[in-house]
Amino acid sequence: MPQIKFTDTAIRTLAVEKTTWFSDKSCKGLRLCVTPTGTKTWYVTRWDSNAQKTRSVKLAQWAAKGAHTAWAKRQVGKASLDIQEGNVRTRNEQAIAVQEAGIPTFRGALDQYIDHRTSERASGKARMLEPTAKSYRGAFENHLSKWGDVLVSELPVLEINQYLNQLQIEHPHAAQRASTIAGAVVRFVNRLCALTLPIPALLDNTQMKSRVQTGRLDMQIPWIDRKREIDAIENEHIRLCWLVTWYTGFRGRSLRSLKWDQVDRDRGLVTFKRLKRQETSRTIAIADDVVRLFDRLWEIKYPDCDYVFPSRRIVGDERGHLDDLDRMTLTAAGDLRHLWMSVAREVCPRHVHRWLAQQTMTDDDLRMLGHYGEPSHEEQKAGADAIASGVNRQFSKTPETVVELATKHA
């Protein structure tokens, strides 16, 4: 096995004609696998004294951005401890352990699946958020609890499918959620127990559509009427949360849970510690209009709370952040993200407004971003200000005719 000094500079220039493993004598246990296509993946290899065998743990792929090599070296100790404590097993070993423990009930399998998804994953994939886990449990109790005490190997899959398809007629989104949960749980048990149980699913799989696609977001309502409705909200923290959403297109949950150490008012930056499906953070530039909203939020902040949008209620000894924003007569909180996007598409490059909106970047977007993998501060700031100006113009715009709106949004 070739030995090199593990540094980002040295790894960046590594190229091989066939798959090659590299090590560094100053960092025992850490290995780097390099393929001819240029993929470079970190592994930690240690002797498992309990199983009397060598085990290898995959960490992640090396990335050109940031001090990725330093991160990999920090993971060696943790991975080695996991191996020594028996927390690292092959898929076959996991299957044997589960079979020895017995095939779980449907509800028990759900608990195991959620525990697996909410814990730190060796694959590096994002963990399930606690609100999502709560949503999964709620949907299970509402639609699948009838079979909760049945062993997964004995589930009446046809009966479940018939129920889901009947539910789909009146409540398609609920049926889709229940189908997703049931399928995920059974696939999880199949993988652990090396089984091939049939997967509950909808026979007529409903295609989920946005409020714009279904027509539930009425684009004919003048923006100024929606804003008057928001301006009438008495709770200033809630009112400002609506407005920040409208000017930024930020996702509701991540915005409401924002803390002041994530906001840099002087530089006009907001950092989100985790995106929807990734553990990585993202720093986003905000428009001057939004900075002024955050300045006002700073003036009315609660001294006993670090949240930008604090709740009026104190549960126990802590004050939390705002819950979901209530739907008003004309507007739902999710509508504002769609309205923001309708302006962003017209005045801002696609890869920039997707970055600003916390969206996962596609391959085309990443090619536009170049070596550094993110739009420059200047690009972000220009885009954010242009979108905010577009939103302001809509507030003062005279109502359009139905024909004009249909032409514009066709």
Buried (B, 14 or more C-beta within 10 A) or exposed (E): EEEEEBEBEEBEEBEBEEEBBBBBEEBEBBBBBBEEEEEBBBBBBBEBEEBEEEBBBBBBEBBEEEEBBEBBBEBBEEBBEBBBEEEBBEEEEBBBEBEEEEBBBBBBBBBBBBEEBBEEEBEEEBBBBEEBBEBBBEBBEEBBBEBBEBBBEEBEBEEBBEBBBEBBEEBBEBBBBBBBBBBBBBEBBBEBBEBEBEBBBBEEEBEEEEBBEEEEBEBEBBBBEBBEBBEEBEEEBBBBBBBBBBBBBBBBBBBBBBBBEBBBBEEBBBBBBBBEEEEEEBBBBBBEBBBEBBEEBEEEBEEEBBBBBBBEEEEEEEBBBBEEBEEBEBBBBBBBBBBBBBBBEEBBBEBBBBBBBBBEBEEEBEEBBEEEEBBEBEBBBBBBBBBBBBBBEBEEEEEBEEEEBEEEEE
